[in-house]
């Protein structure tokens, strides 16, 4: 079934007449004095002064009891609630269990009547009468704070005024003996009133458009779930609910017409706008969020419908949580499709959209992972064709080139053949397939974004999200914004007055300067940390060189460059995690300071700030290795230093195997470390926090450990709970697109992580967190624009990586222009790519210390070599760049321009060829809009005819949707 829309708006609450609500006395809420000297709505539960109920009320209140005889009743009469609270251990639990089983209230007479009542599980999600559903629960602990008591009394009285029905569980009935629970039920009158206000879409006609058959059903069967899980409801055409035309809609049963997610959304809308003071002039003193912040309540949440590991014993409960856990939240279902419709029905559209996007992203990663793995295998299988690596490893070629020291004083002269292993490793990622994979990923990211738009548009139609943003913008006002508003202004589009925030220029400029000044400060802090890491790399390089020399470590496997790169990457990762923890709260504080008008605006502002920070935090080290390291080194005798020569921090050169292998190392450590740490944090932290509660939940019988207590013990999933999930995946998306040319296996690692991520997120949401309040969104929001920005930037970064970080262009220029034999081979490339320097011209301050050089080095060695294109000593332009340097540079710039234009052209062609909305969805949307107009017109005409017939005394015809 298509579910209705809702929003969070600025419409005032509607007070219901007393007749709209059922008798509150039955629910422990007398209509007399709202609070006394001890606690709001507190009753005297003494041994002989307990409240008296009639047999009629006992029969209608389907509480948790079994048939009790006189002896059981006498035994229960011996225990008061105060006495139960004073007991401990097994005695208290036994007394509490018997008290909850009986619930037979004695009068002053000492008689006992046997009353047969239906036994109701305490795991039930209904009131004691077994009929009214619990849509929301508030909780608070007992404390002698009169102000909080008064706030609760006024707040709950106001909730009843707007038509909500309340039932309270005394603290003595809770497991800890100190927590009150207020259960809230929204009756039909309240639901229909606010469904009309919030323009919730509800069904009015069965969808008569046939769905297309899936031709790959046989192939997809192993990955599919049962039909009743994938499509739990029938498909309908829907229209915004109108209370005055309720007979126009397909209302079979009022109890199930609105889904649980819609019901708790409506209740939360009321809770967030209800006053907790009697003075209506103090309009800022309202909303459950403020009451939670000041400790008046310590919990506000909708209930899960059952325990996740077993079905509810209540026949009226659908046990959707159990179904989700069984078919979605277990790792054994990792190869199965996700039950998106069921996720949407249970958790709401916002969470449903996230899992739809994550699942689609993971599916698309499958294709990128295959191509990336093939490119890696190509490098692995072409080892024997790697001519330049053979020359480096050869003692006749590589063994004759004595290379210049890579650092001052502590580094020695070394032979080129010593980096044999590094060149073979570099070939795995720096080969002819690198260019192809970089171009492929530029096309893949475009296909991913365009196909996601189509998938998203289909979900918008199926989940009644078409035109949602336009219709709901006015109903999504944040209560925090409304509280600050002091005047109203005419909206020239809607011709209605709306709340506006009076802001002076000074106030706006002050907050703007404070906000962005803080953001710039944190960005500067990140850059400072990166500079510190770079300084660490420069400072410890000589230390690692000495350690490796002194301990006679085989430099074929561990080099000073490798040791420095790995340790610096680990330090950088630790700094990233620390800065993340600190900045999260700062970003939320800055966004609250701006007082955004709507929830969408709030999330967009927060998204931009957080991603800007994360972009610099996560990617800055990779940008340094890819585009700065080894590019500004100088040459022997004239090296460049980071803070001047006096600092002795000489700019580091690339690893002997090239900078690309270092970028790969950096990417693997940061990306893999973040994913592993994220999954551990997402599973271990909530599990440890819930360990005691979960253990207690399984040890207690359902008749004692109530459904609201079980959920109360779980962790809170806040309104921004999905924010970190989106941020984690978008940062990962940046890793596999911005730097993918350096590591073709990145999509494969992301694919494996996301397969686990889907089930981890599902598991923690289903088992470790309270049920979140349902929220409705029509898309992934600002994240879509961020993904588009990353996609465009990735084309540029990968073109620069291929051109400047790898040696691909250098080799191509040599092969096509400078190969001496005129053959398309790499023979002689090693000697061609090196420049020489006279050892006697190296300043003493830069020369190796005594005893550092190897035994084979002697006075006969007069020349050392280094990677660059410069004239040799004795030339009239010695040590200046040769014409080859400028030729290679021109080729690199030409490659960047050509690759960008080719990829961007293909991207725009793909985006133009693939429509954002599928043709069948366009037809369905148009037909639904047509039917809404046509049916409503006929409905109004028929209703008018009936009114005229009544006036004229003629028989009337009932107006039903199916008869239109």
Steps between C-alpha positions, in 0.01 A plus 500: 500500500619846430545672830406860575724801514572710798720785608602698800343832467402817662127428537363551851360204689126434482313456828249215499169498680472281811287254311783433257697312763407198703466505876838595644419357842538153358860580404615619846445864399220646713348818359513675830810650660791448261773469761543476873784551741699198389470435127268590212214256470631309802260258672512362848594136471479403866407153609133577567470836322551387145273622225172311459387389155168351406469154349389667182822700473703192582334306222560774246864559602686210340795518734755231570335246721416141522203364685568539871343321795440641845833383632683683223299809570573482872864460426498806277312700759796452734724702270464873432691675222715674759581167661588352163740789437674433831561132417814384322616204296279201438239602760433832326481342155264229628273756667506722193422206274201397712379860521514541124327168442211584722422874458186436707428811705347437842253727668475560875286193530707182547314306230649333196308437179642273234512696171599333174705741294698459183870463557706764315875478453698791639691489172181638347494841331143576613345672798367284781170467316680315221332722240668839492846490347798667667629755250759666722654466846637765735716405797631678807654405833358585840655808662377767738525790256178701510578702185548188290191345652296805408636507145408135451153554642426798275659337196306176537178689566555696178564176312161372616338829396607444140345153510784264585425223745748425779559203726767502768702214645601561861865489597434197720408303193830579325796269528722759669220615728567867421379570146155615394375429148227703331345315208335710229230398256373712212131426438342511156375856543851630570656299218254623240523860620877516469510284188292778344728771642818326386363405156574132549433296187267203538355250248179567311523247214684179421781555248375375164830532310668165445861472615760375254603137539861447604659285228789398726285342770657156459853637525409727794307242705788416738532869586131574548289499814144365522241720330316585822826634643600708196150636434308483830216725376286536193573787260254792502449839348513757778389854574550743792259416781201729550305445821182645350514238224599198703251279317689571177799293615538123533461467876444136591609503864574815694750318723730405210424774246798709613827309527697500824761732349231754406339474843821564692586786263168668574540451874853638493374800304260570788759429769750740344249789506306451820549760777620398844396827668153645551596842364450487121702821464813300582485315171869404512429273798371209300607178341624163617856580389534777759349280769754231418786749506407639843445155651123522547477179298787264432347316207252546216471229238260286296500131580643210308214261431670190648830350607731464205580129549143373531151586388264676736248281681239767440291389199430863409871576455658458155850440644666703226814542710547125512443475125760770434750329727445160343511607134715812512710558813694173505825445313366175354279720278791699356433374146126571518323814384377741766129515596485875428121531520497332840788720619306805386179383669678433829759777521369764259611636165818670621661177618354311204662743253838460671498121473371518142792729409756289689373182334508656152849641561619155606349340189680749276827441685482139384573604140778743600656229720506251210673743264743615772590140584561424130731803476691377804527152351626655177788658692566170677508295179721745306791480742717332238431776245613774739820600319601791725470285814725241339761767431484628859539149642786418266847532651634596157267803481339583834806382692724753323295809590614646835214714629539823700408495875130558574563702817779702658777346714329170597417368152758321288568449132312202365462296185189520284467122501413515872144614416427193286209381718348848519487532121324165467245604763448835331426326171193338656332842513700709253452331164321550170165411656522799736384746232217273392377455858515873571283568194267212588443634852418844358226335294393265781437782745277673244301182440465452874360850559268496198362153571452594865287796392276256312485264797426790733221633277336156503517492880355852513195376314464167679540663843279805430786747498419671169463878557580438866752781536271763352194389696673451833742793512264706713430208731865424576572806715727411787353566846829671589440748218138558598601568858726785388244659267330818622304616193315376195540599137294450185631233264442642152484153347251333735332830602511378860676646800790305640740533789820693428811550710589861568873528443695824500793548264738509795360173637525328162854622433612412853374143476636467146847611608491277808375199303740513206783629714467184708485283186814662359674457835431126495608467138820683592544259791473203261752652259732566794475134599582394144802731494603346832475151349709613202760645738497166684570319172795726429638478855482123548620403154864528603421316825353203313797507261737470798297224667481295182875547448596413858275193521602383154137471386460375146423820308344296223194454723505795742627839390508827693235636261266207570546516878444876500193477276331225704557661841397845372182353351411337833563824691292687245215252542504542880491880463207466258299300754575742785409808295177330388384449858573863584346659192166313505371699797643826366316458167167432674551803730577727203193378309275552804638851526378582149138400592407343163133527409423145389635155576625468142687828527648393834630171365637665184696758700636236734584272206701770327701586812572139591599391151726802451678403819515131415622573148803687631547259790498175302631598160770757578769237567416321174513830310842568651645164393338514155574858396769648725738234627809465281397791276698775673823329599774680307816309406825399672686807612187716495229317690182675619420503872156528657573789736832610354838327508545583868208273588687201347156366394579417139197445280451128464529317173268228381560140587751322281212328323325830431241720670207292375582207727519743796158642409369144490642434847347821636162421343492142629587598857256792530212340306527153650569633847196725487274219382621248757487755781154615390356148499653418838366825644153447353468148638708487816404831663118458492533130581707571810260773611204267456675192632340509840162604369499234229606236747226607739246499216565134427499396868170664589162353409288714271242541772751702707740662254261719304536612142554864602768402752681289243513793257588744777819299564612534136714778351348817354496544123485878463357713220852525354567128542535446126731797457812308606399207281469719191825679586687172536382375161561831319856517637551144375354605162767772488778249564393266220452780246749778576808274529385178335768520226759419766316199644269299269404271788334787692151421360543137603585598858205741502269227368599255772464770764156605376366145494588486869390863558143438383451211740683676785280810463190281477605296804573796725183683391283194560659366817703770676300822457159625597261529213566843345222747430399460136602783272417570138746620236482483121871446425843466657507881518822700489704182473394470136661834414814401693522174304468694174780732610726207591424335165615810307807550717596133466554538126751778564684327787536169314629678190763676714590174679562321169696799365708612799494225764559197280774462238255411226547815289879493545513148362267577209703806398820294506349211306349712224760778473836410654545123462840484326424193291170641375313206653187517716681358802625622836856378453741767629231693689675479839816678384288749308300598814803574722726804529859507636673719757869536590553370854780746572253788455265380776537736801658347810183578702303271268757221464465171691681468833804282534417134526154540344592404145509131402827313463485493119502883483850644440682795346465352151128585509491863384140534379162429658161487328153631584152500342460814290560643155801734543821568308807309626802662666733676253215606271462872439152481662597243761235398752224694322199327345549346158266531203377150587363633829286756316395241244378267775329787683315602181394140445365480856297818464370384161397166651311675783310721255418214263394259775281760671328598178443139392361392838288813548357462149407138568356598840276770351388268219406230751317751719312628194413154371371364832182677618476566872145360517410166333222519239265266689537710815408815306185324375405388852552848646290661226223241539492544877472878469226459244306255715528721808348794313238289322390301803488799730292686245255212472494463875410867547234482230340187648510650848331815373232289331436314824466826691249627242310171517482530879359852466243383247413190700638259239703182580878542516778275376799424721822644361771237491835505323432179310177644360668803347 
